[in-house]
Amino acid sequence: MALNRLIVSMSPHDYGSDSVRKIMFWVVAAMLPAFAVSVVFFGLDAIRVNAIAIAACVFFEWLIQKFLIKGKNTISDGSAIVTGMLLAFNVPSNLPWWIIVIGSLVAIGIGKMSFGGLGNNPFNPALVGRVFMLISFPVQMTSWPTVQVLNFAATDAQTGATPLAIVKEGLKNGQPFSEIMSGMPNIYTDALMGQVGGSLGEISALALLVGGLIMLIRKIITWHIPVAVLGSIALFTGVLHLVDPNAFADPAFHLLTGGVMLGAVFMATDMVTSPMTPKGMIIFGVGIGVITVLIRVWGAYPEGISFAILIMNSVVPLINTWAKPKRFGEIIKK
Amino acid sequence: MLKTFPTGGVHPAENKLSAGKTIVKMDPPKTVVVPVSQHIGAPAQAVVAKGDKVMVGQLIAKSGGFVSANIHAPVSGTVVKVDKMPDSTGYKQMCVVIDTAGDEWLPDIDRSADLITEISVPDGEIAAKIAAAGIVGMGGAGFPTHVKMTVPPGKKASHLVINAVECEPYLTSDHQLMMEKANEIIIGCLIMQRAIAATQTIIGIENNKPDAIKHLTETAAKYSSSIVVQGLKVKYPQGGEKQLIKAVVKREVPSGGLPIDVGCVVQNVGTAYAVYEAIQKNKPVIERVVSVTGKSLQNPVNLLARIGTPISELIEAAGGLPENTAKIVNGGPMMGKAVADVSVPVTKTTSGVLIISELEALRPEQFNCIRCARCVGVCPMSLEPYLLKNLVNISEWEALQPERVLDCIECGSCSYTCVAGIPLLDYIRLGKANLNKILRSRKS
């Protein structure tokens, strides 16, 4: 018997089958419904933006690992693909390629690799890239092509404002909410299905929810963050709408339009940059919801969830120190 | 209604390959190596010397204190050596080596198969008899049973909880024992229930053994209504005593406390059988049921082996050691100890011998921690394994204490579940060891 080559390692001697790579694979799979919707409404441009963003993100990660960090190459873990795809989801479909490349460099280089790569970044890399582009290229980042069903002809599509911007502008000019909404008769179903202007991955709330369901079933996310984000937005805007239905948009409008669904399901739930305990996740989600509404209603931008998530990312370490799980056998003082 | 513990836990592949296999009685081996420490607590002191003739059941090492246990000769023959030899932990410790000659038992041991239902030993003498028989927790921990049977003054035991969970994948020794020795187990429970003056006995069995739940429920009904069988959802580590108590009586053992603090005494189902044998048959612990199992083994089996039998002989009985074996584990895959050598002996706590092939032994590829929080979610003690690992990484030993590192039961759920392949429990063990060192030095 082979006595001298037995491995003596500590328990456990059995391991679960999930890995970082599998998780990234399933996140990508969960994004596919929203990607499909973006192809339907933005045509080949959706594929173009995704391809450039993914390629650029993977390339920059490889480059930085190889020449700056000089460590084991990490692109095979799939996280750069996720970042690339999320970045693409967060920009208009007609964004010039060079802006996407710059955004990818910022997302991967500053957002992720400068902190030591996967797992060490405090901020969601895709959002770092997105906010950088929004501030640096405000014109290109806010010119939204109008949606056309299955139009693959390479025409220069018209651009128009997003429903959020229309409402924000209208309310600012003192138009009552109901009057603004009468200009967009099918807005709720359109926003559910994706037939509205906006960043290419954010348009269909339904497709994003399906993705969220996939991740829930695969136990990649828990319900806490999405429910806390969406719930707090609904509650906050609901109260405002009840107080003055003319001056404030209703909660359904807030939940379905803009990046709320994309943010709540895919961006805020990013494992690396969200809290570790259910209690912490709820605090984190509520924070995002509240800040999102503050920016949307009183801030300069019509859209606020990107900033809200980044702000809450920055307090995650604090939340983790505070929101501890209730230990087993902890004696409760009565 | 199935019950379970509320926080944490994982569900590894069950792989109960030897389930339903009748327990095969092994012949006494040519030589046995019997360690004098097969339990938690002080080692026993050898009372035999080289050249002594011994009979089966004869005391060969005497308990070294209250928290200690007697050791008896598992075979008859001649003591050839009393010396330090490696045991399953890999460390050398005092062992009594006996060369077998025949199979001569002490005459006062009842070797018949007759079931003795009448409990004639007075309640007050049960614990002492259990101590004399050298019974320790047969589930794997090896805590001397008579200590738990002695309820400390000021405490009261309301429940005897019998751990028949067998939540470790692969192992089937308890399961098979329940199927074959249900009457003996129930009588053993009644004896222990008397010793601690408990009003109820709850036998917790996971639902992957429906035949055992049914069989024990029916058997228990014949004896006493104070013994109930509780079906449990399959979830690891339900066999941890704190988790089991929480599952069956919904009480939470306080941090640093013992089950008796919440009025419970937990015993393994194999221990209940050993108690029956000791009290009713006057038979000390000289043999036990061992599952010899593994996907690469030709013929996974449940064996009744004498204590001190080298595990190589058990493996032979299961079809021999496969060529591609990388690891041999004493116990189950989640908490068992990998042994360095096939010559290590079966002890009172060897519930299984698991053969792991080269492919199965590969640790998963490691990535950076992606803070997925699964380790936090699966920890049955609600600790934060990722945080403990980070603190260990920077040698912040004292900071581990307020994070309750000493509450860790080392079930391995965190390492099992880690998607980044980080051996979290290895870090935590290192942290516990260093923190304990600091705490000890502070005391002295």
Boltz contact constraints between the chains, C-beta under 6 A:
constraints:
  - contact:
      token1: [A, 1]
      token2: [B, 321]
      max_distance: 6.0
  - contact:
      token1: [A, 1]
      token2: [B, 342]
      max_distance: 6.0
  - contact:
      token1: [A, 3]
      token2: [B, 341]
      max_distance: 6.0
  - contact:
      token1: [A, 6]
      token2: [B, 340]
      max_distance: 6.0
  - contact:
      token1: [A, 7]
      token2: [B, 326]
      max_distance: 6.0
  - contact:
      token1: [A, 7]
      token2: [B, 327]
      max_distance: 6.0
  - contact:
      token1: [A, 7]
      token2: [B, 361]
      max_distance: 6.0
  - contact:
      token1: [A, 8]
      token2: [B, 338]
      max_distance: 6.0
  - contact:
      token1: [A, 8]
      token2: [B, 340]
      max_distance: 6.0
  - contact:
      token1: [A, 9]
      token2: [B, 338]
      max_distance: 6.0
  - contact:
      token1: [A, 10]
      token2: [B, 426]
      max_distance: 6.0
  - contact:
      token1: [A, 11]
      token2: [B, 335]
      max_distance: 6.0
  - contact:
      token1: [A, 11]
      token2: [B, 336]
      max_distance: 6.0
  - contact:
      token1: [A, 11]
      token2: [B, 412]
      max_distance: 6.0
  - contact:
      token1: [A, 12]
      token2: [B, 334]
      max_distance: 6.0
  - contact:
      token1: [A, 12]
      token2: [B, 412]
      max_distance: 6.0
  - contact:
      token1: [A, 12]
      token2: [B, 415]
      max_distance: 6.0
  - contact:
      token1: [A, 12]
      token2: [B, 416]
      max_distance: 6.0
  - contact:
      token1: [A, 13]
      token2: [B, 329]
      max_distance: 6.0
  - contact:
      token1: [A, 13]
      token2: [B, 333]
      max_distance: 6.0
  - contact:
      token1: [A, 13]
      token2: [B, 356]
      max_distance: 6.0
  - contact:
      token1: [A, 14]
      token2: [B, 12]
      max_distance: 6.0
  - contact:
      token1: [A, 14]
      token2: [B, 333]
      max_distance: 6.0
  - contact:
      token1: [A, 15]
      token2: [B, 364]
      max_distance: 6.0
  - contact:
      token1: [A, 15]
      token2: [B, 416]
      max_distance: 6.0
  - contact:
      token1: [A, 16]
      token2: [B, 416]
      max_distance: 6.0
  - contact:
      token1: [A, 16]
      token2: [B, 417]
      max_distance: 6.0
  - contact:
      token1: [A, 18]
      token2: [B, 419]
      max_distance: 6.0
  - contact:
      token1: [A, 19]
      token2: [B, 419]
      max_distance: 6.0
  - contact:
      token1: [A, 20]
      token2: [B, 367]
      max_distance: 6.0
  - contact:
      token1: [A, 20]
      token2: [B, 370]
      max_distance: 6.0
  - contact:
      token1: [A, 20]
      token2: [B, 419]
      max_distance: 6.0
  - contact:
      token1: [A, 20]
      token2: [B, 420]
      max_distance: 6.0
  - contact:
      token1: [A, 23]
      token2: [B, 419]
      max_distance: 6.0
  - contact:
      token1: [A, 77]
      token2: [B, 367]
      max_distance: 6.0
  - contact:
      token1: [A, 118]
      token2: [B, 368]
      max_distance: 6.0
  - contact:
      token1: [A, 119]
      token2: [B, 368]
      max_distance: 6.0
  - contact:
      token1: [A, 119]
      token2: [B, 369]
      max_distance: 6.0
  - contact:
      token1: [A, 119]
      token2: [B, 370]
      max_distance: 6.0
  - contact:
      token1: [A, 271]
      token2: [B, 370]
      max_distance: 6.0
  - contact:
      token1: [A, 271]
      token2: [B, 371]
      max_distance: 6.0
  - contact:
      token1: [A, 271]
      token2: [B, 372]
      max_distance: 6.0
  - contact:
      token1: [A, 272]
      token2: [B, 370]
      max_distance: 6.0
  - contact:
      token1: [A, 272]
      token2: [B, 371]
      max_distance: 6.0
  - contact:
      token1: [A, 276]
      token2: [B, 373]
      max_distance: 6.0
  - contact:
      token1: [A, 276]
      token2: [B, 376]
      max_distance: 6.0
  - contact:
      token1: [A, 325]
      token2: [B, 382]
      max_distance: 6.0
  - contact:
      token1: [A, 327]
      token2: [B, 382]
      max_distance: 6.0
  - contact:
      token1: [A, 327]
      token2: [B, 404]
      max_distance: 6.0
  - contact:
      token1: [A, 328]
      token2: [B, 381]
      max_distance: 6.0
  - contact:
      token1: [A, 328]
      token2: [B, 382]
      max_distance: 6.0
  - contact:
      token1: [A, 329]
      token2: [B, 252]
      max_distance: 6.0
  - contact:
      token1: [A, 329]
      token2: [B, 253]
      max_distance: 6.0
  - contact:
      token1: [A, 329]
      token2: [B, 254]
      max_distance: 6.0
  - contact:
      token1: [A, 329]
      token2: [B, 255]
      max_distance: 6.0
  - contact:
      token1: [A, 331]
      token2: [B, 254]
      max_distance: 6.0
